[in-house]
Amino acid sequence: MKTKIIVLLFVMMLPMLGIAQQKMIDVKISKEVRASMVQSKLKRSKIEQKFASGLSEVVAQYKFNGNTLQPKPGAPTIQSVGDNQPSLAQVDTKDRVHVYLHVTGKNNTVASLVKALKAKNIVVESSNELMKMVQVWVTPSQLNTAAALASIGYVDLVTSPTHSTGPVNSQGVSRMRSDVMQSLTGADGSGIKVGVMSDDCGSTENLVNPRVTNGELANGANAPVVLDDSWGGTRTHEGLAMMEIVQDVVPLAKLYYATAFTGLVNFANNVNALAAAGCRVITDDIIYFAEPVFEDGPLSTTIDNVCTANDVVYTSASTNFANNNTYYFTYNNLGGQTIAGNPGQNVENFDGAGDFQNQITVNNLQTVFVSLHWDDKYGASANDYDVYLVNSTNTAILASGNGF
């Protein structure tokens, strides 16, 4: 029997808090879905138990709207990719939701799942056998069809990553003293291909070619190659800035670009594509909160294998999230507590003295990311982990994550 572990976060909301004005899911729907999840996951059908909590809300909203996710006059709007709304769900104009399908079982393969999905007319966007994941765009009605397949153990939303660094002035050369190294050794990147990964590089906005013309990026045979710049959300052109910095450090290197923002599976496949193109150095500046922190997850494992097989040096921007409002603990159970009107819950005893609500203050229209991780084996824990974000009076659940 699984041990149920709940982490409760108490939110002190200032006026007009964005998260309270949830535009993605109708308030009545989100309350009903979240309350039912607190009461018992086991009350859901076997298929519904495979859905992450955020995905369950999207499905409920779909039914509430009359089997559509498209906005209606006066109704809560469903936001498309890149609209930067509070919900993490990515929804397109065809009523399709962007999801990961996680393959479970030693004898089940990604290839066999892809074949089964195609037989059910579900279009597969990308897949990766090593990661045991398939990435698809599906309508809510197709979700049940897909989740009913025995090889699928879990269905989760594809969510956008975040940058590990913000906009900065280029100091790559001075910080690394690469100009000194070049003068001493003559190392200038000649004959080296470097892969860069971020959100986008501005190729569809025609921002790359002018940089080649003005000398910020190499020209001629060393002109940059864009393999994938398909990120359809808010495009900050961070990848282009990275390319300019890398070119400053190694002026004669040939640069390749591929996005890392279109989901974990596409990210891994693009690492493979860069390596196949001959890149022996690959770098990114992003982080997916879905990746585990206590061990290598599917993405990290895939990157390790690609680097080993192709003799690739891989680097990533490092941000010290450990010092950024992190709470690390060994679970200390406090039973019999009430969460937003739901009694009898076992929760984390934060201070050892009965405090089961870890307070967070969120400013007006501010976005807060809450990421829960555990040191059980990734994808094979015998425990049941839930995290709830409640209001200051513990009377309403504002957000939840309980598909773990």
C-alpha positions as CSV (number, residue, x, y, z in Angstrom):
1,M,0.0,0.0,0.0
2,K,1.3,3.4,-0.9
3,T,2.1,6.0,1.8
4,K,0.3,9.2,1.0
5,I,2.5,12.3,1.5
6,I,1.0,15.8,1.3
7,V,3.0,19.1,1.2
8,L,0.7,22.1,1.9
9,L,1.8,25.6,0.9
10,F,0.0,28.5,2.5
11,V,-0.3,31.6,0.3
12,M,-0.6,35.2,1.6
13,M,-2.2,36.9,-1.4
14,L,-2.0,40.6,-2.0
15,P,-4.8,42.3,-3.9
16,M,-5.5,41.4,-7.5
17,L,-3.2,38.3,-7.3
18,G,-2.9,36.8,-10.8
19,I,-3.1,33.2,-9.7
20,A,-6.5,33.8,-8.0
21,Q,-7.9,35.2,-11.3
22,Q,-7.2,31.9,-13.1
23,K,-8.2,32.4,-16.8
24,M,-7.5,29.0,-18.0
25,I,-10.0,27.0,-16.0
26,D,-13.4,28.1,-14.7
27,V,-13.2,28.6,-11.0
28,K,-16.2,26.3,-10.3
29,I,-14.5,23.5,-12.4
30,S,-11.1,23.9,-10.7
31,K,-12.6,23.8,-7.2
32,E,-14.6,20.7,-8.0
33,V,-11.6,18.9,-9.6
34,R,-9.1,19.8,-6.9
35,A,-11.5,19.0,-4.0
36,S,-12.2,15.6,-5.5
37,M,-8.5,14.9,-5.8
38,V,-7.9,15.7,-2.2
39,Q,-10.7,13.4,-1.1
40,S,-9.3,10.4,-2.9
41,K,-7.5,9.6,-6.1
42,L,-8.9,6.1,-5.9
43,K,-12.4,7.5,-6.6
44,R,-11.3,8.3,-10.1
45,S,-11.4,5.7,-12.9
46,K,-8.3,3.7,-13.7
47,I,-7.8,5.9,-16.8
48,E,-8.4,9.1,-14.9
49,Q,-5.8,8.1,-12.3
50,K,-3.2,8.3,-15.1
51,F,-3.8,12.0,-15.6
52,A,-1.8,14.7,-13.9
53,S,-4.0,17.1,-11.9
54,G,-3.6,20.0,-14.3
55,L,-4.6,17.8,-17.2
56,S,-7.7,16.7,-15.3
57,E,-8.8,20.3,-15.0
58,V,-8.4,20.8,-18.7
59,V,-10.6,17.8,-19.4
60,A,-13.2,19.0,-17.0
61,Q,-13.3,22.4,-18.6
62,Y,-13.6,20.8,-22.0
63,K,-16.8,19.0,-20.9
64,F,-18.1,22.1,-19.1
65,N,-17.7,24.2,-22.3
66,G,-19.7,21.7,-24.3
67,N,-16.8,19.6,-25.6
68,T,-14.6,22.5,-26.7
69,L,-11.6,24.4,-25.4
70,Q,-12.1,27.4,-27.5
71,P,-13.1,30.7,-25.9
72,K,-16.7,31.8,-25.8
73,P,-18.1,35.3,-25.2
74,G,-18.3,35.9,-21.4
75,A,-16.7,32.5,-20.6
76,P,-13.2,31.6,-19.3
77,T,-10.8,31.6,-22.1
78,I,-8.5,28.7,-23.0
79,Q,-5.1,30.1,-23.8
80,S,-2.9,28.9,-26.7
81,V,0.8,28.2,-26.6
82,G,2.9,31.2,-25.5
83,D,0.1,33.4,-24.3
84,N,1.9,33.5,-20.9
85,Q,-1.2,32.8,-18.9
86,P,-1.3,31.3,-15.4
87,S,-2.2,27.8,-16.6
88,L,0.7,25.6,-17.8
89,A,-1.4,23.8,-20.4
90,Q,-0.6,24.3,-24.0
91,V,-3.7,24.3,-26.2
92,D,-3.9,24.9,-30.0
93,T,-6.8,26.2,-32.1
94,K,-7.8,22.6,-33.0
95,D,-8.8,21.8,-29.3
96,R,-5.7,19.8,-28.9
97,V,-3.7,19.6,-25.7
98,H,0.1,19.1,-25.7
99,V,0.9,16.1,-23.5
100,Y,3.6,13.5,-22.6
101,L,2.7,9.8,-22.7
102,H,5.0,7.9,-20.3
103,V,5.6,4.2,-21.2
104,T,5.6,1.8,-18.4
105,G,6.6,-1.9,-18.1
106,K,9.9,-3.6,-19.1
107,N,8.4,-5.3,-22.1
108,N,6.6,-2.3,-23.5
109,T,8.4,-0.2,-26.1
110,V,7.9,3.3,-27.4
111,A,7.9,2.0,-31.0
112,S,4.9,-0.3,-30.2
113,L,3.1,2.5,-28.5
114,V,3.6,4.8,-31.5
115,K,2.2,2.1,-33.7
116,A,-0.8,1.7,-31.5
117,L,-1.4,5.5,-31.4
118,K,-1.3,5.8,-35.1
119,A,-3.8,2.9,-35.4
120,K,-6.2,5.0,-33.4
121,N,-5.5,8.1,-35.6
122,I,-3.6,9.9,-33.0
123,V,-0.8,12.0,-34.5
124,V,2.6,11.6,-32.8
125,E,4.7,14.7,-32.7
126,S,7.9,13.0,-31.4
127,S,9.1,10.0,-29.4
128,N,12.2,8.7,-27.7
129,E,12.8,5.1,-26.8
130,L,15.5,5.7,-24.2
131,M,13.3,8.3,-22.4
132,K,10.3,6.0,-22.6
133,M,8.2,9.0,-23.7
134,V,6.0,10.0,-26.6
135,Q,4.9,13.6,-27.2
136,V,1.6,14.3,-28.8
137,W,-1.1,16.8,-29.4
138,V,-4.5,15.2,-28.6
139,T,-8.1,16.4,-28.1
140,P,-9.6,15.6,-24.6
141,S,-11.8,13.0,-26.2
142,Q,-8.6,11.3,-27.6
143,L,-7.0,11.3,-24.2
144,N,-9.1,8.5,-22.8
145,T,-8.4,6.5,-26.0
146,A,-4.7,6.9,-25.5
147,A,-4.6,6.5,-21.7
148,A,-6.6,3.3,-22.0
149,L,-3.6,1.6,-23.7
150,A,-1.9,-0.7,-21.1
151,S,1.6,0.5,-22.0
152,I,0.9,4.1,-20.8
153,G,1.5,4.5,-17.1
154,Y,1.1,8.3,-16.8
155,V,-0.1,11.3,-18.9
156,D,1.2,14.7,-18.1
157,L,1.1,18.2,-19.6
158,V,4.0,19.5,-21.7
159,T,5.0,22.6,-20.0
160,S,7.5,25.3,-21.1
161,P,10.9,25.4,-19.4
162,T,12.5,28.6,-18.0
163,H,15.8,30.2,-18.7
164,S,18.6,29.6,-16.2
165,T,19.8,33.1,-16.8
166,G,18.2,36.4,-17.8
167,P,19.2,39.1,-20.4
168,V,22.8,40.2,-19.9
169,N,25.4,42.2,-21.7
170,S,28.0,39.9,-23.4
171,Q,31.0,39.4,-21.2
172,G,31.9,36.0,-22.5
173,V,35.3,36.9,-23.8
174,S,36.4,38.9,-20.8
175,R,35.0,36.5,-18.2
176,M,36.6,33.4,-19.8
177,R,39.7,35.4,-21.0
178,S,39.3,33.6,-24.3
179,D,41.3,36.4,-26.1
180,V,44.3,35.5,-23.9
181,M,43.9,31.8,-24.7
182,Q,43.7,32.6,-28.4
183,S,46.9,34.7,-28.3
184,L,48.8,32.0,-26.5
185,T,47.5,28.9,-28.3
186,G,45.9,30.1,-31.5
187,A,42.7,28.3,-30.5
188,D,39.9,30.2,-32.3
189,G,37.3,27.5,-32.9
190,S,38.6,26.5,-36.4
191,G,37.1,23.2,-37.5
192,I,34.8,23.0,-34.5
193,K,31.0,22.8,-34.7
194,V,29.1,24.2,-31.7
195,G,25.4,23.5,-31.0
196,V,23.3,26.2,-29.2
197,M,19.9,25.5,-27.6
198,S,17.4,27.9,-26.0
199,D,13.9,29.2,-26.8
200,D,14.5,30.6,-30.3
201,C,17.2,32.3,-32.4
202,G,15.0,34.7,-34.4
203,S,15.3,33.0,-37.7
204,T,11.7,33.3,-38.6
205,E,11.9,37.0,-37.9
206,N,15.0,37.2,-40.2
207,L,17.3,38.3,-37.4
208,V,20.1,35.8,-38.1
209,N,21.2,36.9,-41.6
210,P,21.7,40.6,-40.6
211,R,24.1,39.4,-37.8
212,V,26.0,37.4,-40.4
213,T,26.2,40.5,-42.6
214,N,27.4,42.8,-39.8
215,G,30.0,40.3,-38.5
216,E,28.4,39.4,-35.2
217,L,28.0,35.9,-36.6
218,A,30.4,34.1,-38.9
219,N,29.8,34.2,-42.7
220,G,30.7,32.1,-45.7
221,A,31.4,28.4,-45.0
222,N,31.1,29.1,-41.2
223,A,27.7,30.8,-41.4
224,P,25.3,29.4,-38.7
225,V,22.9,26.6,-39.5
226,V,19.4,26.5,-38.0
227,L,18.1,23.0,-37.5
228,D,14.9,23.8,-35.6
229,D,13.6,27.2,-34.6
230,S,10.0,26.1,-34.2
231,W,9.1,27.4,-30.7
232,G,5.7,29.0,-31.2
233,G,5.3,30.7,-27.8
234,T,6.7,34.1,-26.7
235,R,10.0,34.4,-28.6
236,T,12.7,36.3,-26.7
237,H,15.5,35.4,-29.2
238,E,17.7,34.3,-26.3
239,G,19.2,31.7,-28.5
240,L,20.5,34.4,-30.9
241,A,22.1,36.2,-28.0
242,M,23.8,33.0,-27.0
243,M,25.1,32.4,-30.5
244,E,26.6,35.9,-30.6
245,I,28.4,35.3,-27.3
246,V,29.7,31.9,-28.4
247,Q,30.9,33.4,-31.7
248,D,32.8,36.1,-29.7
249,V,34.6,33.4,-27.8
250,V,35.4,31.1,-30.8
251,P,35.2,33.4,-33.8
252,L,36.0,30.7,-36.4
253,A,33.6,28.0,-35.0
254,K,30.6,27.0,-37.1
255,L,27.4,27.4,-35.0
256,Y,24.2,25.2,-35.2
257,Y,20.9,26.1,-33.5
258,A,18.0,23.9,-32.3
259,T,15.3,24.9,-29.9
260,A,15.0,23.3,-26.4
261,F,11.6,24.8,-25.7
262,T,9.1,22.5,-27.4
263,G,9.1,19.7,-24.8
264,L,11.4,17.2,-23.2
265,V,11.2,14.7,-26.1
266,N,11.9,17.3,-28.8
267,F,14.7,18.6,-26.6
268,A,16.4,15.2,-26.4
269,N,15.8,14.6,-30.1
270,N,17.4,17.9,-31.0
271,V,20.4,17.1,-28.9
272,N,20.7,14.0,-31.1
273,A,20.3,16.1,-34.2
274,L,23.1,18.5,-33.2
275,A,25.4,15.6,-32.4
276,A,24.5,14.0,-35.8
277,A,25.4,17.2,-37.5
278,G,28.9,17.0,-36.1
279,C,28.6,19.4,-33.1
280,R,31.2,18.4,-30.6
281,V,30.2,21.1,-28.1
282,I,26.5,21.7,-27.2
283,T,25.2,24.3,-24.7
284,D,21.8,25.3,-23.4
285,D,20.5,27.9,-20.9
286,I,17.2,26.3,-19.8
287,I,15.7,24.1,-17.1
288,Y,12.6,21.9,-17.1
289,F,11.1,21.7,-13.6
290,A,9.7,18.2,-14.6
291,E,13.3,16.8,-14.5
292,P,14.2,15.2,-11.1
293,V,16.8,16.8,-9.0
294,F,18.1,13.8,-7.0
295,E,19.1,11.7,-10.0
296,D,19.4,11.9,-13.8
297,G,16.0,11.9,-15.4
298,P,15.0,10.8,-18.9
299,L,16.5,13.9,-20.5
300,S,19.8,13.9,-18.6
301,T,20.2,10.2,-19.3
302,T,19.6,10.7,-23.0
303,I,22.1,13.6,-23.1
304,D,24.7,11.5,-21.3
305,N,24.4,8.7,-23.8
306,V,24.6,11.0,-26.8
307,C,27.6,12.7,-25.4
308,T,29.4,9.5,-24.7
309,A,28.6,8.0,-28.1
310,N,29.6,11.1,-30.0
311,D,32.5,12.5,-27.8
312,V,30.4,15.6,-27.2
313,V,31.1,18.2,-24.4
314,Y,27.8,19.4,-23.0
315,T,27.3,22.5,-20.9
316,S,24.3,24.2,-19.4
317,A,23.8,27.5,-17.6
318,S,23.8,27.0,-13.9
319,T,21.4,28.8,-11.5
320,N,21.6,28.2,-7.8
321,F,18.0,27.3,-7.2
322,A,19.0,25.8,-3.9
323,N,19.3,29.3,-2.4
324,N,16.1,30.4,-4.1
325,N,13.3,29.7,-1.5
326,T,14.1,26.0,-1.3
327,Y,12.8,23.8,1.5
328,Y,14.6,20.5,1.9
329,F,13.2,17.9,4.5
330,T,12.8,14.4,5.6
331,Y,9.0,13.8,5.6
332,N,7.6,14.3,9.1
333,N,3.9,13.1,9.1
334,L,1.2,15.1,10.8
335,G,-2.1,13.3,10.5
336,G,-5.8,14.3,10.9
337,Q,-5.5,17.7,9.2
338,T,-8.0,19.6,7.1
339,I,-7.2,20.9,3.6
340,A,-9.7,23.4,2.3
341,G,-12.6,21.6,4.0
342,N,-11.3,18.1,3.4
343,P,-10.5,16.5,6.8
344,G,-8.4,13.5,7.7
345,Q,-5.3,14.4,5.6
346,N,-1.7,13.3,6.4
347,V,0.5,16.3,5.8
348,E,4.1,17.5,6.2
349,N,4.9,18.9,9.7
350,F,7.2,21.7,8.6
351,D,8.5,22.8,12.0
352,G,7.9,19.7,14.0
353,A,5.5,21.5,16.2
354,G,2.3,21.2,14.2
355,D,2.9,23.8,11.5
356,F,1.6,22.1,8.3
357,Q,1.3,25.3,6.1
358,N,4.5,26.8,4.6
359,Q,3.6,30.4,4.0
360,I,4.4,32.2,0.7
361,T,3.7,35.8,-0.1
362,V,2.9,36.5,-3.7
363,N,2.7,40.1,-5.0
364,N,0.1,41.5,-7.3
365,L,0.2,39.7,-10.7
366,Q,3.3,37.8,-9.8
367,T,3.9,34.3,-11.0
368,V,5.1,31.7,-8.5
369,F,6.6,28.3,-9.6
370,V,6.3,25.5,-7.0
371,S,8.3,22.3,-7.8
372,L,8.1,19.2,-5.7
373,H,10.8,16.6,-5.8
374,W,11.6,13.4,-3.9
375,D,14.6,11.0,-3.5
376,D,12.7,7.8,-4.2
377,K,13.6,6.2,-7.5
378,Y,12.2,8.4,-10.3
379,G,9.1,6.9,-11.9
380,A,9.1,4.0,-9.4
381,S,8.2,5.4,-6.0
382,A,6.0,3.3,-3.6
383,N,4.8,6.6,-2.1
384,D,2.0,8.9,-3.2
385,Y,3.1,12.6,-3.3
386,D,0.8,15.6,-3.4
387,V,1.3,19.3,-3.1
388,Y,-1.4,21.9,-2.7
389,L,-1.3,25.7,-2.8
390,V,-4.1,27.1,-0.6
391,N,-5.3,30.6,0.3
392,S,-4.3,32.3,3.5
393,T,-7.4,31.0,5.4
394,N,-7.0,27.4,4.1
395,T,-10.5,27.5,2.6
396,A,-9.7,27.2,-1.1
397,I,-7.2,25.3,-3.2
398,L,-5.5,27.6,-5.7
399,A,-3.4,25.1,-7.4
400,S,-2.3,21.5,-7.0
401,G,0.0,18.8,-8.2
402,N,-1.1,15.3,-7.3
403,G,-0.4,13.1,-10.2
404,F,2.8,11.8,-8.6
